Amino acid sequence: RRCALHMRARVLLLLLAVAHCHQLTPSVRPFGRVAPVRVRLSPLAIASDAESTAFEARREAAVASGLDEDATSLGSVVRREGELVVLEPPVGCEPADGSLVAFADGGVGAVLFCRVGLAFATQLSGPAAVLGEAASRGAGNLTLPLPAPDEAWAGEMSVRSLLATAGRGGGGGAVFEERVPQARRVPIGKPLHTGVTAVDALAPIGRGQSMLLLAPETLPSASGSAALASRMLSGAAQFAPEVKRVVVTTAEGAEAAQRSEWGDGSRLLVAESDAELVVAAQAACSMAQRAGGDALVVVDDLAPLLRLWRAAVRVGEELGRVVRPEEEGSMLRGFYSCLTERAHRRLGGESVTLLLLQPSPSVRASGAAASDAFALGDFEAAGFSQRALGRLRALEAKGIALTPPVLEKLGIPAPGSGHPRADGGRAAGAHVEELTSLVDGHIELSEPLAAAGRSPPIDPTQSLTRIGVGSTKLRPTASSAAMRAVTRALRLELASAADPVACEPTQRIRADACISVLQQPDTTPVSLGEQVALLSAATDGLLDEAVHTRDAAATDQLLRDLLAAVSAAAPELLPKVSRSGELTEAQAAELRGHTREFLAREEGQTG
């Protein structure tokens, strides 16, 4: 009973507090998140005349800066951290992402994100904000003079120049738009063909999904994520020219884009700083959403987002706002989801597809930690798992040196690499885990596969699409029916050969045939029909002997000759598969027949 009385007293106090409030304004945060109820106090509810005067001064400063006269207080500047201006708004009054900020001395900024009750903004214009300077929030959101949907879909735009003319809640295109509600979304059912066989077969991209491309920065440039993304953009430009392309990149990336095959007909948003990239990524999604039809947004580096987040964590800790690890993970997911959730497919069939490039931890040691060979003690001192140590002890007992190539074959990171499975600990890869949990699929590029000559070095065991997984009715899908028909056993074939101990020789031969088809050193995009022809030959076992008796160069030529022979025997077969996305039983049988005839001729010639 005593507890009940205490509870009633607390409720009564709360009601009294609310009764003194001038206005209660529930609001909805961008992307569908519900913000805490905002309580705007009138000057009559403020205790002292000095506080009332300060309140009115902040309101007048907001009006003088061209913002809405109903702007509410955002407290004051409590920290400057690089590009970030850190504000401490009143409890429960955290601003929405993209909200405009008016500083007392006339400067204008925009909120990028909030964390632990702090608002992290970037300054757009005016005198640099200083510690202790008061700030107010306008009713509007950041807008930029984005091109209209009917304008020519091409050209390069500097985010810095756009921000210099940023609108203050008026004309132009909103940058931080709300995500499309679930009621207006439909399942993904149409693929975006990239022309990269390993992508289209192992981790296909559906129109309207989000795909994360993970790659260590230590990879050679030709094997890295930027090179693969460029190949995928080239394929989209060739096989899906109706899909509008928006690329968020740096000045260096823009130069490379202008030299690429897909540069023409693409819009480039060039960011020169971490804060600009956050704005550019959101602006690109808004531009794609307003365009109508299907659009592909590529953000070529998410590292700036992580740098800003880590800066925000440092500020929070310095101000005594420490959170538990599980709370940190939840907040990090919320931070990234503001971008990942902008991928969608709408009721009218329009879609926004996201391709996000994220650096991943390297398995190799760098700097002073690099070595030609490691001792078992190096792994013990670094705190490796007992499972990994057991495998390493077995190698050492056999007299096998623990060299970087040996470690890469075992999938064990080197000491000093900072990898999550090495001495980096789980925190080193937490941001990648959170991102991976949010997107609809991910592709991981592997250092060992790149060293072995795989192109692109996509790791089949760590690359997948979640679209359609686990559903039985109205199944959404990211790939065509023709591709699904020839890849049902592909992943199983590759997985069975991944264990060198339990793998049978015939399984190894079949896997080698499949890998040869996924190998694509030539950056020219491959049509769906050609991919289906090669994958059908590999998964049906028709290429087993031919690939087993040839080296890589001879195998590459064999596959080229096979496609030429099929096209000569049935000129309309492969183009028809490409156009329809279907592979009928009759077409599959015809394809197998032409493949067998070609291989028989090849065997007779080589024999």
C-alpha positions in Angstrom: 0.0 0.0 0.0 2.9 2.3 0.8 4.3 1.7 -2.7 0.9 2.5 -4.2 0.8 5.8 -2.3 4.3 6.8 -3.4 3.3 6.0 -7.0 0.2 8.2 -6.7 2.2 11.0 -5.3 4.7 10.8 -8.1 1.9 10.9 -10.7 0.3 13.9 -9.0 3.7 15.8 -9.1 4.1 15.0 -12.8 0.6 16.3 -13.6 1.3 19.5 -11.7 4.5 20.0 -13.6 2.7 19.5 -16.9 0.0 21.9 -15.9 2.6 24.7 -15.7 3.8 24.0 -19.2 2.8 26.5 -21.8 2.6 23.8 -24.6 3.2 20.2 -25.2 4.4 19.3 -28.7 4.7 15.7 -29.6 6.9 15.3 -32.6 8.2 12.6 -34.9 11.9 12.2 -35.6 13.0 11.7 -39.2 13.0 8.1 -40.4 10.0 7.2 -38.3 11.6 7.3 -34.9 9.3 8.9 -32.3 11.1 11.6 -30.3 10.4 12.3 -26.6 7.6 14.8 -26.0 9.0 18.3 -26.2 8.0 20.7 -23.4 8.4 24.4 -24.3 8.2 26.5 -21.2 6.8 30.0 -21.4 8.7 32.9 -19.7 6.0 32.8 -16.9 7.1 29.3 -16.0 10.8 30.4 -15.6 11.7 31.3 -12.0 13.9 34.4 -12.4 13.8 37.6 -14.5 17.3 36.9 -15.7 16.3 33.5 -17.1 13.3 35.1 -18.7 15.5 37.7 -20.4 17.8 35.0 -21.6 14.9 33.1 -23.1 13.7 36.1 -25.0 17.2 36.9 -26.2 17.5 33.4 -27.7 14.1 33.8 -29.4 15.2 37.2 -30.8 18.5 35.8 -32.0 16.7 32.9 -33.8 14.3 35.4 -35.5 17.3 37.6 -36.5 19.0 34.6 -38.1 16.0 34.1 -40.4 14.6 31.1 -38.5 11.0 30.5 -37.4 10.0 32.7 -34.5 8.8 29.6 -32.6 12.4 28.3 -32.4 13.1 26.5 -29.1 16.2 26.6 -27.0 19.0 24.2 -27.7 20.9 25.3 -24.6 24.5 26.3 -25.4 27.7 25.2 -27.0 29.5 22.8 -24.5 32.3 21.6 -26.7 34.0 22.0 -30.1 35.3 18.7 -31.5 36.8 19.1 -35.0 33.9 19.8 -37.3 31.3 19.1 -34.6 29.6 21.8 -32.5 28.3 20.1 -29.4 25.1 21.4 -27.9 23.3 20.4 -24.7 19.6 21.0 -25.2 17.1 20.8 -22.3 16.2 17.3 -21.2 13.7 15.7 -23.6 14.2 18.4 -26.3 16.8 16.8 -28.5 16.3 18.2 -32.0 15.6 16.1 -35.1 18.4 15.2 -37.4 18.8 18.0 -40.0 17.2 20.7 -37.7 18.7 24.1 -38.3 20.5 25.8 -35.5 20.8 29.5 -34.8 23.7 30.6 -32.7 23.4 33.8 -30.6 26.2 35.6 -32.5 24.5 35.1 -35.9 26.0 31.8 -37.0 23.8 29.1 -38.5 24.3 25.3 -38.3 22.5 22.0 -38.8 22.2 19.0 -36.4 23.7 15.8 -37.8 22.8 13.5 -35.0 22.1 13.2 -31.3 23.6 11.0 -28.6 23.2 10.7 -24.8 21.2 13.9 -24.7 23.8 15.9 -26.7 23.2 17.4 -30.2 26.1 17.2 -32.6 25.9 19.9 -35.3 28.0 21.3 -38.1 28.3 25.0 -38.7 27.1 26.3 -42.1 27.7 30.0 -42.0 28.5 33.0 -39.8 31.0 33.5 -37.0 32.4 30.4 -35.5 30.4 29.2 -32.5 32.2 29.5 -29.2 31.9 27.7 -25.9 28.9 28.9 -23.8 27.2 30.5 -26.8 23.5 30.1 -26.7 21.7 28.3 -29.6 18.1 27.9 -30.7 16.4 25.4 -33.0 14.3 26.5 -36.0 11.1 24.8 -37.1 12.6 23.9 -40.5 14.9 21.2 -41.7 18.1 21.7 -43.7 17.3 22.1 -47.4 19.7 22.2 -50.4 19.2 23.4 -53.9 19.1 19.9 -55.3 18.3 19.4 -59.0 14.7 18.9 -60.0 13.7 15.3 -61.0 13.2 16.4 -64.6 16.7 18.0 -65.0 19.5 16.2 -66.8 20.6 13.3 -64.6 24.4 14.0 -64.7 27.0 16.3 -63.4 29.2 16.9 -60.4 28.1 18.9 -57.4 30.2 20.2 -54.5 28.5 19.6 -51.1 30.5 22.6 -49.7 29.1 24.9 -52.4 25.6 23.6 -51.8 25.8 24.2 -48.1 27.0 27.7 -48.7 23.6 28.4 -50.2 21.6 26.1 -47.9 18.0 26.9 -47.5 16.6 27.6 -44.0 13.5 25.5 -44.0 12.3 27.1 -47.2 12.8 26.2 -50.9 15.0 23.4 -52.3 15.0 19.8 -51.4 15.0 18.5 -47.8 18.1 16.6 -46.9 17.1 14.6 -43.9 13.7 13.3 -45.1 11.6 10.9 -43.2 11.9 7.2 -44.3 9.1 5.8 -46.4 6.5 4.2 -44.0 6.1 0.5 -44.0 2.5 0.8 -45.3 3.9 2.3 -48.5 6.6 -0.3 -49.0 6.3 -3.5 -51.1 8.6 -6.6 -51.2 11.6 -6.5 -53.4 11.0 -8.5 -56.5 13.3 -7.2 -59.3 17.0 -7.7 -59.5 19.6 -5.1 -60.3 22.0 -6.9 -62.6 25.6 -5.8 -62.0 27.4 -7.9 -64.6 29.8 -9.2 -61.9 29.1 -13.0 -61.9 30.3 -13.5 -58.3 28.0 -10.7 -57.1 24.9 -11.7 -59.1 25.3 -15.4 -58.2 26.3 -15.2 -54.5 25.0 -11.9 -53.2 22.5 -10.5 -55.7 21.1 -7.0 -55.3 17.4 -6.4 -55.6 16.1 -3.0 -56.5 15.2 -1.3 -53.2 17.6 -3.2 -50.9 20.7 -2.1 -49.0 24.0 -3.8 -49.6 27.2 -3.4 -47.6 30.5 -3.9 -49.3 33.3 -4.7 -46.8 37.0 -4.7 -47.7 40.3 -4.1 -45.8 42.1 -1.0 -46.9 45.2 -3.1 -47.3 43.9 -4.7 -50.5 45.5 -3.7 -53.8 43.5 -0.9 -55.5 42.4 -3.2 -58.3 41.0 -5.7 -55.8 39.4 -3.3 -53.4 35.9 -2.2 -52.7 36.1 0.9 -54.9 37.2 -1.1 -57.9 34.3 -3.6 -57.4 31.8 -0.8 -56.9 33.0 0.7 -60.1 32.5 -2.6 -61.9 29.0 -2.9 -60.5 28.1 0.7 -61.6 29.4 -0.1 -65.1 27.1 -3.2 -65.2 24.1 -1.2 -64.0 24.8 1.5 -66.6 25.0 -1.1 -69.4 22.2 -3.5 -68.4 19.8 -1.2 -66.5 20.3 2.3 -68.0 16.8 3.3 -66.7 18.2 3.1 -63.1 19.4 6.6 -62.1 22.8 6.7 -60.4 23.9 9.0 -57.5 27.4 8.6 -56.1 28.7 10.2 -53.0 32.5 10.5 -53.2 35.6 12.6 -52.6 37.4 14.9 -55.0 39.7 12.0 -55.9 36.8 9.6 -56.4 35.1 12.2 -58.6 38.1 12.3 -60.9 38.1 8.5 -61.2 34.3 8.6 -61.9 34.7 11.0 -64.8 37.2 8.6 -66.4 34.9 5.6 -65.9 32.3 4.0 -68.2 29.5 4.8 -65.8 30.5 8.5 -65.2 28.3 9.8 -68.0 24.7 9.9 -66.8 25.6 9.7 -63.1 25.3 12.5 -60.5 28.2 12.9 -58.2 28.0 14.6 -54.8 31.6 15.5 -53.7 32.3 15.8 -50.0 35.4 17.3 -48.6 35.0 16.6 -44.9 33.4 14.0 -42.6 30.4 16.2 -41.8 29.8 17.0 -45.5 29.7 13.3 -46.3 26.9 12.8 -43.7 24.9 15.5 -45.5 25.9 14.2 -48.9 24.7 10.7 -48.2 21.3 11.9 -47.0 21.0 14.4 -49.8 21.8 11.6 -52.4 19.0 9.5 -50.9 16.5 12.4 -51.0 17.5 13.2 -54.6 17.0 9.5 -55.6 13.7 9.3 -53.8 12.4 12.4 -55.5 13.5 11.2 -59.0 10.8 8.6 -59.3 11.5 5.2 -60.9 14.5 3.2 -59.8 17.6 4.8 -58.4 21.0 3.5 -57.1 22.9 5.4 -54.4 26.5 4.6 -53.8 28.4 5.9 -50.8 32.0 5.1 -51.4 33.2 5.4 -47.8 31.4 5.1 -44.5 34.6 5.6 -42.5 33.7 9.4 -41.9 30.5 8.3 -40.1 32.5 6.1 -37.8 35.0 8.9 -37.1 32.2 11.3 -36.2 30.5 8.8 -34.0 33.8 8.0 -32.1 34.3 11.7 -31.6 30.8 11.9 -30.1 31.6 9.0 -27.8 34.7 10.8 -26.6 32.8 14.0 -25.9 30.1 12.1 -24.0 32.7 10.3 -21.8 34.5 13.6 -21.1 31.2 15.1 -20.0 30.5 12.1 -17.8 27.8 10.5 -20.0 29.1 6.9 -20.0 26.8 4.1 -21.3 26.9 0.3 -21.0 28.2 -1.6 -24.1 24.8 -3.0 -25.0 23.4 0.5 -24.9 26.2 1.8 -27.0 25.4 -0.9 -29.6 21.8 0.1 -29.7 22.7 3.8 -30.2 25.2 2.9 -32.9 22.5 0.9 -34.8 20.2 3.9 -34.5 22.9 6.2 -35.9 23.6 4.0 -38.9 19.9 3.1 -39.5 19.2 6.8 -40.4 21.0 5.9 -43.6 20.4 2.2 -44.2 16.6 2.5 -43.8 16.4 4.9 -46.7 16.6 2.0 -49.0 13.1 0.9 -50.1 10.7 -0.1 -52.8 7.5 1.8 -52.9 3.9 0.8 -53.8 4.2 2.5 -57.2 7.2 0.3 -58.0 9.8 3.1 -57.5 12.9 2.1 -55.5 16.1 3.4 -53.9 18.9 0.9 -53.7 21.9 1.6 -51.5 25.5 0.3 -52.0 27.6 1.3 -48.9 31.4 0.8 -48.9 32.8 0.2 -45.4 36.5 -0.6 -44.5 36.8 -3.8 -42.6 39.6 -5.0 -40.3 42.7 -6.5 -41.9 44.0 -9.9 -40.9 47.6 -8.7 -41.5 49.9 -7.0 -39.0 51.2 -3.6 -39.9 54.0 -1.4 -38.9 56.4 -2.6 -36.1 54.1 -5.6 -35.5 54.6 -7.0 -39.0 56.8 -10.1 -39.2 57.9 -12.8 -41.6 57.1 -15.4 -39.0 55.4 -15.4 -35.6 56.0 -17.4 -32.4 53.3 -19.1 -30.5 54.0 -16.8 -27.6 53.0 -13.8 -29.8 49.5 -15.3 -30.0 49.3 -16.1 -26.3 50.3 -12.6 -25.4 47.7 -11.1 -27.7 44.9 -13.1 -26.0 43.9 -15.3 -28.9 41.2 -17.9 -28.3 42.0 -21.4 -27.1 40.6 -22.8 -30.3 43.0 -20.8 -32.4 45.9 -21.5 -30.0 45.2 -25.2 -30.3 45.4 -25.1 -34.1 48.7 -23.1 -33.9 50.3 -25.5 -31.4 49.5 -28.4 -33.8 51.2 -26.6 -36.6 54.2 -25.8 -34.5 54.5 -29.4 -33.3 54.7 -30.4 -37.0 57.5 -27.9 -37.6 55.4 -25.6 -39.7 56.4 -21.9 -39.4 53.6 -19.5 -38.5 54.1 -17.2 -41.4 51.4 -14.7 -42.7 50.5 -16.9 -45.7 50.0 -20.0 -43.4 47.8 -17.9 -41.1 45.7 -16.6 -44.0 45.1 -20.1 -45.2 43.8 -21.0 -41.7 41.8 -17.8 -41.5 43.7 -16.7 -38.3 44.6 -13.0 -38.1 48.2 -12.1 -37.3 49.1 -10.7 -33.9 49.2 -6.9 -34.1 46.6 -6.7 -36.8 44.0 -5.3 -34.5 41.4 -7.7 -35.9 38.4 -8.5 -33.7 39.4 -12.2 -33.7 43.0 -11.2 -32.7 44.2 -8.5 -30.3 41.6 -5.9 -31.4 38.8 -7.5 -29.3 35.2 -7.4 -30.1 35.0 -3.6 -29.9 37.3 -3.3 -33.0 34.6 -4.8 -35.2 31.5 -3.7 -33.3 30.6 -1.0 -35.9 30.9 -3.6 -38.7 28.6 -6.0 -36.8 26.0 -3.4 -36.2 26.0 -2.2 -39.8 25.8 -5.8 -41.1 22.8 -6.4 -38.8 21.0 -3.5 -40.4 21.5 -4.0 -44.2 19.8 -6.5 -46.5 23.0 -8.1 -47.5 26.8 -7.8 -47.5 29.7 -8.7 -49.7 33.1 -9.2 -48.1 36.4 -9.0 -50.0 39.2 -11.3 -48.7 42.9 -10.6 -48.5 43.9 -14.3 -48.8 41.7 -14.7 -51.9 43.2 -11.5 -53.5 46.7 -12.9 -52.8 45.7 -16.2 -54.4 44.7 -14.3 -57.6 40.9 -14.3 -57.3 39.2 -11.5 -59.1 37.1 -10.2 -57.6 38.2 -11.6 -54.2 34.7 -12.2 -52.9 34.5 -14.6 -49.9 31.5 -16.9 -50.6 31.3 -17.9 -46.9 30.9 -14.2 -45.8 28.8 -12.8 -48.6 25.1 -13.1 -48.9 21.7 -11.5 -49.5 19.0 -11.8 -46.9 16.1 -10.8 -49.2 13.7 -13.7 -49.4 15.4 -15.8 -46.7 12.9 -17.7 -44.6 9.8 -16.6 -46.4 7.4 -19.0 -48.1 4.6 -17.0 -49.5 4.8 -13.9 -51.7 8.5 -14.5 -51.5 10.6 -11.4 -52.2 13.7 -12.0 -54.2 16.8 -10.1 -55.3 17.7 -12.4 -58.2 16.1 -13.6 -61.4 14.5 -17.0 -61.8 17.1 -17.9 -64.4 19.9 -17.1 -61.9 18.2 -19.0 -59.1 17.8 -22.1 -61.4 21.6 -22.4 -61.9 22.8 -21.5 -58.4 20.8 -23.7 -56.2 23.8 -25.9 -55.5 26.5 -23.3 -56.0 27.0 -22.3 -52.4 26.9 -25.9 -51.2 29.6 -26.9 -53.8 31.9 -24.1 -52.6 31.3 -24.8 -48.9 32.0 -28.5 -49.2 35.4 -27.8 -50.7 36.3 -25.2 -48.0 37.3 -28.0 -45.6 40.4 -29.6 -47.0 40.3 -32.5 -44.6 36.7 -33.7 -45.2 36.6 -32.7 -48.9 36.4 -35.5 -51.4 38.6 -35.2 -54.6 35.4 -35.0 -56.7 34.1 -32.2 -54.6 37.3 -30.3 -55.0 37.2 -30.7 -58.8 33.5 -29.5 -58.9 34.3 -26.5 -56.7 37.3 -25.5 -58.9 35.0 -25.5 -61.9 32.5 -23.2 -60.0 35.3 -20.9 -58.9 36.6 -20.7 -62.5 33.2 -19.4 -63.6 33.2 -16.8 -60.8 36.7 -15.7 -61.7 36.3 -12.5 -63.7 39.6 -10.7 -64.3 38.2 -8.9 -67.3 36.2 -5.9 -65.9 33.8 -6.0 -68.8 30.2 -6.7 -67.4 28.8 -10.1 -68.3 25.1 -10.4 -69.4 22.7 -12.5 -67.4 22.4 -15.0 -70.3 26.2 -15.5 -70.4 26.4 -15.9 -66.6 23.6 -18.5 -66.7 25.4 -20.5 -69.5 28.7 -20.7 -67.5 27.1 -21.4 -64.1 24.9 -24.1 -65.6 27.9 -25.8 -67.1 29.8 -25.6 -63.8 27.0 -26.7 -61.4 25.9 -29.5 -63.8 29.4 -30.9 -63.7 30.0 -30.4 -67.4 33.2 -28.4 -66.7 34.8 -30.7 -64.1 37.3 -32.5 -66.3 37.9 -29.6 -68.7 38.9 -27.2 -65.8 40.8 -29.9 -63.9 43.2 -30.4 -66.8 43.8 -26.7 -67.6 45.7 -23.9 -65.9 44.0 -20.5 -65.2 44.8 -18.9 -68.5 43.7 -21.9 -70.6 40.5 -22.2 -68.5 39.7 -18.5 -69.1 40.0 -19.0 -72.9 37.9 -22.2 -72.7 35.0 -20.3 -71.1 35.2 -17.5 -73.7 35.2 -20.1 -76.5 32.2 -21.9 -74.8 30.1 -18.7 -74.9 31.1 -18.0 -78.5 30.1 -21.6 -79.5 26.7 -21.4 -77.7 26.0 -18.0 -79.3 26.9 -19.3 -82.8 24.7 -22.4 -82.4 21.7 -20.6 -80.9 22.0 -16.8 -81.5 18.8 -15.9 -79.7 19.1 -18.3 -76.7 21.3 -16.2 -74.3 19.8 -12.8 -75.2 16.3 -14.2 -74.6 17.4 -15.4 -71.1 18.9 -11.9 -70.4 15.7 -10.1 -71.5 13.2 -12.4 -69.7 15.2 -13.4 -66.7 13.7 -16.8 -67.1 15.2 -20.2 -68.0 12.7 -22.8 -69.1 13.4 -26.5 -69.0 13.6 -26.6 -72.8 16.1 -23.7 -72.8 18.2 -25.4 -70.0 18.2 -28.7 -72.0 19.2 -26.8 -75.2 22.0 -25.1 -73.3 23.3 -28.3 -71.9 23.3 -29.9 -75.3 25.3 -27.1 -76.9 27.8 -27.1 -74.0 28.3 -30.9 -74.3 28.9 -30.6 -78.1 31.5 -27.9 -77.6 33.3 -29.7 -74.9 33.3 -32.9 -77.0 34.9 -31.0 -79.8 37.5 -29.5 -77.5 38.3 -32.9 -76.0 38.8 -34.3 -79.5 41.1 -31.5 -80.5 43.2 -31.7 -77.3 43.2 -35.5 -77.4 
